[in-house]
Amino acid sequence: MTFELNDIQLEKLNKWKEAIKTIYGEYGSFTYCFRPTGIGNAVTVESDLLGPHQLLELTDLSSW
């Protein structure tokens, strides 16, 4: 199974990662969660530097 991010999601992800690097001086590691819903994929990203409660929501409802 393959999951991909669209251009809008990638732009939002890259801005978030740069903000993390600005604060911590590094990117750290990321966990990507793709949840198929039947009509599209719900997508979140977690940074090991920010902790489990600071998720980036990347779900693109306009593509559903």
N, C-alpha and C positions, 0 to 999 in steps of 0.2 A: 504494500500500500504506500502510495506517495502523497505527501501533502506539500503544497506550495503557498507562498505568500504573494499577493499581487503588489503592484507598484505602490499603492497607497499604504498598504500594511508595511512594506519595506521601508518607506520613508519615515513613517511613525516610529518603527523599531530603531532605525539608525539614529534618529534624534534622541530617543530615550537612552540608547547606549552611550552616545556622546555626553549626555548629561551625567550619567553614572561615572564615566571616565573623568569628567571635570571634577566631580566631588571626591572620588576615591583614588584617582590617579591610575586606574586600571579598569578594564571591562569586567573582569571576573568571568564566571560561568553562567550559562543560561539554560533553563529547562523550558522547552516548548510543549504546550499541551494542545492537541488538536482533537476536538470532540465532534464527530459526525452526528448531525441531527436529522438527517433524511432530506433536508432542504438546503443545507449548507454546512460549513464547518465553523464551530465556535473555536476561537483561537486565543490563548493567553500565553504570556511569557513571564517567567519568574527569574529574578537575578539572585545569585547566591549572596551578593553583597547587600542587598536590600531586605532579604528575608521573605518568607512565604506569604506574607500579607500585603506585599507591595507588588501586585501583579500588573502587568501591562495588558490591557484588553485590546486585542487586534481583530476581533470579529467584525467582518465587513457585511453588515446586514443588507447593504444595497446590492450585493452580488447574489442574494438569495432569491 
